[in-house]
């Protein structure tokens, strides 16, 4: 089990970070959050945080998001390639918390490449509050006490469903219950 890479995907406030911490502790694995390491992951591809902030200020959230997608795509390709290599411990065998944007691809060819790179990983979990998208959006906004700008897009986009091997619904469940559900799946696969 220690060699297995576990990938958590889903929109903002779905529970990825909370479940990731519990899984990492329960399985004695390292948790690696792509969002927390964004600057270092994107740097090799020319990312400039100041330029990204200027795009946000000048052109708004959607322009900022589309600017980021170039770097998210390259970072995810790098991470999945490294995680698949036996003996490469940088990402292999960890719990990978893909921030909300790291599993959504606007270009069909990029989604196809990420799908192929994720194919060897049986432990890709999509976290959602519930199946109903309207209710899920309300729950996630209530968890953050604010409107989540791109979350409806992340929730409705086909990418997460295509990449996921398992779906975990978190509504009305304690984080420990979600952990137990994932652990049961890991034991059975």
N, C-alpha and C positions, 0 to 999 in steps of 0.2 A: 504494500500500500504506500510506502514512503516514496517509491519511484513514480507514482501516479501524479500527474498534474491535474488539478481541479480548476476549472474555469467558471467564474460567475459572471453572468451577463444580465442586462436588463436596464430599464429606465432609472432615472434619479429617484431616490427614496423608495426603492423596491425592497431594500434590505440586504444588498450585496455586501456592504462593508461590515455590517453587524454579523451576518452569517459567516463571512470570511474570517473574522476574528475568532468566532466560536469553533469553526472547522480547524483553523490553524492550531488552536490550543488543544483541541480534542485529538488531533492526529499528529501532533508534534511536528507540524510543518511551518515553514515560513509563509507569511502573508505578503504578497507583493501587489500593491495598489498602483495601477497604471496612472491614475489621476495624481497621486502623490509624487510620482517620479516623472511627471510630464516633461518638465524642462530638460532633464538629462536624457530622456528617451528621444525627444524631438531634436535636440541639439545637433546630432550628426547629419540631420537633413536640412539644416539652415534655419531652424526655428528661432525667432526673436520675440520674446515676451513683450517687449515695448512696442514692436510693430503690431503684434496681435491686439494689444490694448488700444492702440491708435485706430485700428480698423473698427473695433467695437465702438469707440467714441464717435467716429465719423459716420460709419455706415450701419451700425446696429448689430443686434444679436445674430441674425441669419448670416450676414457677411462674415462675422467673427467665426461662426460655426463652420462655414464652408472653407474659410482659411485654415482652420484647425484640421479639417478632414484629411488634407494632404499629409499632415504629420502623423495623425492617428493611424492612417492606413499603413504608412511605412513602419511605424513603431510596432504595430500588431504583426505585420509580416516578419519582422526581425524576432520578436518574442516567440511566436509560434514555431519558427524555424529552429531557434535555439532550444526551445522546450522539447522538441521532438528528437534531439540528438542525445543518444546514450552517452553518458559521461560528461555532458555539459550541464553543470549545476547552476548556471546563472538563473534560469527560469524553470528547468525541469524539476518535477517533484514538489512544486510549490502550489499554494492556493493563489490563483491569479484573479484579482478583482478588477475586471474591465470596467472602467467608468462608463457611464451611459452612452457616450458617443463612440466608444471604441468597438462597439459591435453593430453599428449602423453604417451602411455604405450606400451612398447615392448612386454610384456607378456600378452597373451590373457586373462588369468585368472584375472590379475590385471585390465585390461580394463573392463571386465565383472563386477567386483565388483564396480568399479567407476561408470559404467553405472547404476547399480542398486541403488547406493547411490544418483545419480543425478536424478533418475526417478521422485521423488516427486517435483523437482524444475522446474516449467514451464518457468523460465526466464534465460535460458542458451543461451547466444548470442555468436556466432562465428563471429569474425571480420576478414575480408579479403579485400584486395584492390579490387579484381575482381575475377571472376570465372576461368579465364585462369591462370593456375599455372605458366607458364613462365613469363607472364606479371606481375603477382602478385609478383613473386620473384624479378623482376627488380625494381618494384615500391618500395618494402620494402627496398631493398638495397640502392636505391636513397634517401629514407627518412633518412637513417642513414649515407649516404656517405661512405659506406664500405660494403664489402662482409660479410654477416651474416652466420657464419660457419655452424650451424645446421639448419638454417631456411628452407632450401629446404626440409630437412627431416620432420620438423614440418609441413610444408605446404602440403606435399604429404601423410603424414601418415593418416590412416583411423580414428584414435582416435577422432580428433576434429569433424569430420562430424558425427560420431556416438553419440557423447555426446551432440551436439548442438540441441537446439529446434528451433532456429532462426538463419539465416545468414544475416549479415549486410555487404554490399559491400561499401567500403569507397572511391573508386577511384573517383576523380573529384568532391568530396563533401566536404564542410566545416564541421568541427567537430560539429557545431551546427545543421547541417542538419542530421547528423547521430544520434545526440541526439533526434531530433524530430521524426525520424523514430522509435527509440527504445521506446520513450514515447507513440507513437501511438499504438505500439504492446502491451505495458504494459496496456494501457487503454482498449484494446480489449480482453485481456485474464483474 
